[in-house]
Amino acid sequence: MPEPPTRYRSPDEDSARWQGFPRRPGDIVISTRSKSGTTWVQMICALLVLRTPDLPAPLTELSPWLDWLVEPQEQVYARLAAQRHRRFIKTHTPLDGVPSDPRVHYVVVARHPLDMAVSLHHQGANLDRARVAELTGQPTAPDRDGPSVEQALVRWIDADPDPREELDSLPGVLWHLRDAWARRHRPNVHLVHYDDLRGDLSGQMHHLADRLGLDPPGPDLVEAATFDRMRARADRLAPDPAGVFKDRSAFFRSGRSGQGSALLDDAGRARYRARAAALAPPDLLAWLHRDR
């Protein structure tokens, strides 16, 4: 018998919510680490499934984050049960924490970990901590000056938590991707790289449509998935149904690649490479880093 899924929990999410979720043939599960292209690929799936740049509802309603504890489980289940179109569902849970179903497609999105860490740092500064505390029942963290982005990046590289407990750490990011990489030859598991979306959005959308058995996108759908168009529609596309961002447009901050490496000196880059090499196989790292 297959091993039961690993359970991942944090103060605001619990992967156990997947266990009772009734799946449908053709469901699309989008599994990513934070700030790695989640919203981008949700939007791409919305466009490929719904065939219009004018979405009928905010993206978070069309593609809910199933394991997020802020929204009651029964409410998320009911909204997804009412959807008549092919469903595309967000999770930050690695694939070993989600029930494996040959009828379901799993899309795992990867980004260079240093770029992801920089974006995560800036997102932290955009969070309304009082609102987060209100929603989670946790005490409000006092406002204080945090480390600079350069200092935070060095600390992030050196931190060594249990990857299953801190999934947005460097060990956690590579834990997530290592598991997906091992499944990449399965016909229903699809890996997408953030840099490929930046370099050839149309080609990547056509490729993903083919893998998912969907019609290829026209130019209007590709245009609707560009970073600038998405940032202009941040009010309907930013993943903020509970109002935890100070500025929704700041969620789409820059989307650039290479910014993390540029913040490090030679010693910092060498330290990162050594840490990554200890946490993931060379073929995964070659694909992930693109030899930058």
N, C-alpha and C positions, 0 to 999 in steps of 0.2 A: 504493500500500500504506500502511496506517496506520503511524504512527511507533511504534517499540518503547516499552514503558513506561519511565518514568524510574526509575532505581534510587535508593532512599533507604537510607542506612546510618547506624547509630549504634553505640556500643559494645555495645548489647544487642538490636539488631534489624536485619533486612536484608530489604528488600522483594523481593529476588531469589527468596525462597522461594515467592512466588506463581507464578513462571513454570512450574514443573513440577507445580503442584497440579491434579489432575483435578477439574474442575468438574462439577456436576450441574444440570440444569434446575430452577429454583426456589430455588437457593442464595441466601442473604441475606448480603451482606457489609456489616458495620457499620463505617464509616470515620469516625473522629473524631480530634480533638486530645485530648491528655491533659486530664482533669478537665473535660470538656465534656458529660458525660452518657453516656459509653460504657456503663458498667455498668447504668445505668438502662434504656437501650434494649436492651441484651442481655437484661435481665430481661423487658422487655415482649415481645420476640420469643419468649423461652422460654415465656412464659405463653400467647401467641397460638398457638404451634405445638403445645405439649404439652397445653394445655387443663386444667392443674391448677396450683394454687398450691404443691403439694408436689412440688418438682422431684425427679427420680429420682437426681440426682447434683449435686455442686457446680457452680455456674454456669461456672467456668473449665474444667471438663471438658466440659460441654455446648457451650460456645462458646469454643473456645481462641483465643488470640492467635497467629495463624499465623506472623507474622514475628519472633516473640520467640526470640532465640538461646539462651536458657537451657534451653529444651526441644528436644531433637533433632528435626530436621525429619521424619525417618521415623516417629517416635513420634506427632507431631501428625497426619501424613497417615494413619497407621493408625487412629488414634482416630476421625477424621472419616470414613474409609472404612467403618468398622463401624457408623456411625449409620444407622438405618433411617428416622428422622424427617427432616423437612425441616431442612436445616442452616442455622445462623446463626453467622457467623464474625467475630471481631473483628480489626480492623487499625487502626493509627495512620498508615497510609500514605495519602497523597492519592490520588484516583481516577486520576490520570495515572500512578501507579506500580503499579496493579493491572490485570491483563488485562481488557479490556472485552468483555463477553459478553452478547448480548441476552437470553439465557435466565436471567441472574442479576439479582437485585435489589440495588441499592446504596443503603444508608441512610446519609446523612451528617448528623451531629448537630452543631449549632452552639450556642455559648454566648457571652454578652457577653465579649469578650476580657479585660476588667479583672477580672471575676469569676473567670474561668478562671485568670488569673495568681495571684490571691490563694489560690485552692484549691491550686494547684500549689506555692506557697511553703509552705503548711502541710503538704502531703504530704511535701515534702522533709524536714521536721523529724520525720516519722513513720517514715522509712526507717532500717532497721538497716544502716548502712554496711558493717560487717564482713561481714554476710551477702551483701550485694550484691557486695563484692569477692571473696568466696569463689566465688560463682557465675560471675562474669565473668572471673576471673583477673587482675583489676586490683588495684593496691596499695590498701590501706585508706586512705581519706582521714582525716586527723587531725580529731578533734572540736574545733571552735572556734566561738565565738559568731559567728553570721552577722548580716547586716543585719536591721533590723526589717522587718515586712511593708510598712510605708509606704516605707522606703528601697528595699526590693527592687522594689516596684511602679514607683517612679520610674525606677530603673535599667532595668527591663524595657521601659518605654515608650521610653527613649532608645537602647537597644541596637539595632545595625543589622547583624546577621550575615547571611550568605547564608541565605535562607529554606530552601533545600534541605538545608542542613547542620544547622540548629537549628530544627526544625519547631515547637517549643513557644515560640519567640520570637514577638514581635508580627508581624514579617514572615512567619514560618513559618505562624502561625495564619491570616493573611489570604491567604497563598499557597494553603493547603489549601482554604479556603472559596471563594476566587475561582474556582478550578478547578471545584469542585462547582457553584457558582452558574451557570457557563457551560453546565453540562449539565442544569440543573434541568428543562428542558422535555422531556427524554427520558422515555418511559413507565416505564423501570425505574430511574430515579434519583429518590430521595425525600429532601428536606431536612426535618429536624425541628429546632425551636428549643427549647432548654432551658426558656425562659420559658413557652412554650406548654404544655409538660408540667406545669409548676408551676401554671399557671392553669386548665387544663382537661384533667386526665389522662384522664378517661373519653373525652372527645371526641377527643383525640389518639390514643388507643388504637383507637377505632373507625375513625378516618380511616386510620391506618396499616394496620389489618387489611384495610380495603377496597383500599388500594393494593397490598398484598401478595397479595390473593386469598385471605384467611383469614377464618374465621368471626368475627363480632364478639365481644368479651369480655363475660362476665357480670359482675355486681358483685363477685363473689368474686375474679376475676382482676384487676380494677381495684384492689381493696383491697390485693392482694398486691404491687402495683407502687408503692404509696405510699412516700414517703421513710422514714417512721417504721417501717413494716413491714420495709423492706429493711435499715435500720440494726439492727433487732432480730435479724436473721438474718445479720449480718455474717460469722459463721464460715463460712457456705456461699456467700455472695454476693460478698464482697470479692475482688478480683482478685489473690490472693496465694498461688498454688499452691506457691511456693518459699520462703515464709516470710520475706519481706523487710520486712514491716511490724512495727513495735513493737506496735501496737494496731490490730487489724482494724476495730474499731468506729469508730476515728478516721478511717478512710477516708471514712465517711459523716459528715463533720464538721457541716455545717449545711445545705448546699444552698440557701442564700439567694441572691437576686439583688439587685444594687445595691450590694453590699459594696465592690467595687473603686472605684467612683466616689466613694463616701462617704469613702474614705481619702485622697482627693486634695483639694487646694485648687483655687480657680478657675484658677490658672495651670497646675496639673497637668492638670486636665481639658481645658483648651484645648490643651495640648501633645499630649495623647493624640489629641484630635480631628484635629489637624493631621497627626499621623503616620499615623493610620488613613486619612485622606482621600488621602494620597499613595500608599497601598498597595492600595486597593480602590475599586471604582466606587460612586457614590452610592446606586444602588438596592440593592446588597448591604448597604451600611452602614445604610441606613434600616431594612431588614428585621432586621439583626443587632442594632442598638442600641435599637430600639423607641422612639427619641427620648427615652431617659432622660437 
